[in-house]
Amino acid sequence: MLTGKKIILGITGSIAAYKTAFLVRSLVKSGAEVRVIATRSALDFVTPLTLSTLSNHPVYSEYLKNEQGEWVNHVEMGVWADLMVIAPATANSLAKMANGMCDNLLMAVYLSARCEVMFAPAMDLDMYQHPTTQQNIKKLMDFGHHLIKPGTGPLASGLNGEGRMAEPEDIQAQIEAFFMSKWPLRGKKVLLTAGPTYEAIDPVRFIGNRSTGKMGYALAAELAQLGASVTLISGPTALACPEGVNRQLVESAEEMYNATMAVFAKAELAIFSAAVADFKPAETVNQKIKKDGQALALALVPTLDILAEAGRRKQPGQFVVGFALETNNEVANAQNKLARKNADLIILNSLQEAGAGFGYDTNSVTIISKNEQIKLPLASKHEIAHQIVQYLINRL
Ligand SMILES: Cc1cc2nc3c(=O)[nH]c(=O)nc-3n(C[C@H](O)[C@H](O)[C@H](O)COP(=O)(O)O)c2cc1C
């Protein structure tokens, strides 16, 4: 569930600190990499030995690691983390966070953290309700931090009311929900084709098209950012492989067909955005064709239809998206393609609109399914990719 997620757990000096041993254990069990930073006062309530044993990493509390002056790089830790969780969060530490105070290692890491922050207050009823605590909590939420609400019940002081730190399993559930909302496609296997194909005429010439791959690459980047495991099968392009994407470079329609079919069966979502050649030379000549003043007639034969084959092989649980580029009767032709190729969705590119299509950084498309048509007006290809992927998330 949390495999590979990097979490900093900040522990402050509340009696609830002992519960964090359970939290560390369950986070690690879920696959997270946990680094614990404890305030001095937290270590009065829970031992570093317990926490380091459960997290498999040293627990840091001070700026210096040893007497030789080796220091804990708080900036590096802040940049490293995917999420910082402060649990329990004392009234004192909440006040420091809300006011930018930096008098211990935990606060230095907090101020350096680029990731999102969750905090689980734990304190006595009256401390929790005090206007200054409430104001600090509000301020932290205004910063965009996530409050893990305390529970109501018997408190260590003997009083009864709101202020008990949320139970470790509730904190864990909120951490998992946080990652799910950030990575709604986590673990989804996606196959994506992009770019043009080149069909060789002779060793130096080919039949190609004007596709740059920008739209497909923007989709690959968006899908990977939302947690999908993306295999991108790309025709020739100058574009760099988006981060976190597994790219296979191919050249011809036949190579793209073979690479695609090798992974299609495992894909839950397959998006065919490549501009695959419909025809290729009937034969490829091994030597460069010399000009001799005569006309040259090239015999062309159809290439294999990748989308149609994917539609034919489609199994329950697989979702197939094709791209179409039409120059006339756009919507009717796209709807026809949807049915003919057994696709679940067609993304219709328009050549009619200025700024949309090959080579541009902007695009305008229409999402066509059996029951609806949604026009996405001209926007950057990244924005269009974002909107297409949001639509897919709702459909999936
Ligand atoms: C037994 C005991 C229990 C405490 N429990 C809490 C608590 O639940 N919440 C809180 O805000 N402070 C609590 N405190 C007070 C904090 O430990 C104190 O404010 C300390 O300075 C917090 O430091 P820190 O925020 O740097 O960890 C407790 C103190 C003691 C002695």
PDBQT file of the ligand as one rigid body, heavy atoms in Angstrom, charges set to zero:
ROOT
HETATM    1  C1  LIG A 401       3.983  13.726  31.692  1.00  0.00    +0.000 C 
HETATM    2  C2  LIG A 401       3.869  14.822  30.687  1.00  0.00    +0.000 A 
HETATM    3  C3  LIG A 401       2.949  14.705  29.669  1.00  0.00    +0.000 A 
HETATM    4  C4  LIG A 401       2.801  15.725  28.712  1.00  0.00    +0.000 A 
HETATM    5  N1  LIG A 401       1.878  15.580  27.727  1.00  0.00    +0.000 NA
HETATM    6  C5  LIG A 401       1.699  16.584  26.854  1.00  0.00    +0.000 A 
HETATM    7  C6  LIG A 401       0.743  16.451  25.837  1.00  0.00    +0.000 A 
HETATM    8  O1  LIG A 401       0.045  15.443  25.693  1.00  0.00    +0.000 OA
HETATM    9  N2  LIG A 401       0.588  17.476  24.958  1.00  0.00    +0.000 N 
HETATM   10  C7  LIG A 401       1.332  18.607  25.051  1.00  0.00    +0.000 A 
HETATM   11  O2  LIG A 401       1.132  19.505  24.232  1.00  0.00    +0.000 OA
HETATM   12  N3  LIG A 401       2.273  18.731  25.983  1.00  0.00    +0.000 NA
HETATM   13  C8  LIG A 401       2.485  17.771  26.901  1.00  0.00    +0.000 A 
HETATM   14  N4  LIG A 401       3.434  17.902  27.876  1.00  0.00    +0.000 N 
HETATM   15  C9  LIG A 401       4.262  19.109  27.895  1.00  0.00    +0.000 C 
HETATM   16  C10 LIG A 401       5.368  19.022  26.864  1.00  0.00    +0.000 C 
HETATM   17  O3  LIG A 401       6.158  17.887  27.085  1.00  0.00    +0.000 OA
HETATM   18  C11 LIG A 401       6.248  20.272  26.884  1.00  0.00    +0.000 C 
HETATM   19  O4  LIG A 401       5.474  21.374  26.463  1.00  0.00    +0.000 OA
HETATM   20  C12 LIG A 401       7.490  20.159  26.059  1.00  0.00    +0.000 C 
HETATM   21  O5  LIG A 401       8.202  21.358  26.146  1.00  0.00    +0.000 OA
HETATM   22  C13 LIG A 401       7.152  19.877  24.612  1.00  0.00    +0.000 C 
HETATM   23  O6  LIG A 401       8.324  19.919  23.832  1.00  0.00    +0.000 OA
HETATM   24  P1  LIG A 401       8.332  19.555  22.289  1.00  0.00    +0.000 P 
HETATM   25  O7  LIG A 401       7.139  20.197  21.679  1.00  0.00    +0.000 OA
HETATM   26  O8  LIG A 401       9.623  20.141  21.786  1.00  0.00    +0.000 OA
HETATM   27  O9  LIG A 401       8.346  18.085  22.211  1.00  0.00    +0.000 OA
HETATM   28  C14 LIG A 401       3.619  16.891  28.818  1.00  0.00    +0.000 A 
HETATM   29  C15 LIG A 401       4.554  16.966  29.816  1.00  0.00    +0.000 A 
HETATM   30  C16 LIG A 401       4.693  15.969  30.740  1.00  0.00    +0.000 A 
HETATM   31  C17 LIG A 401       5.735  16.090  31.825  1.00  0.00    +0.000 C 
ENDROOT
TORSDOF 0
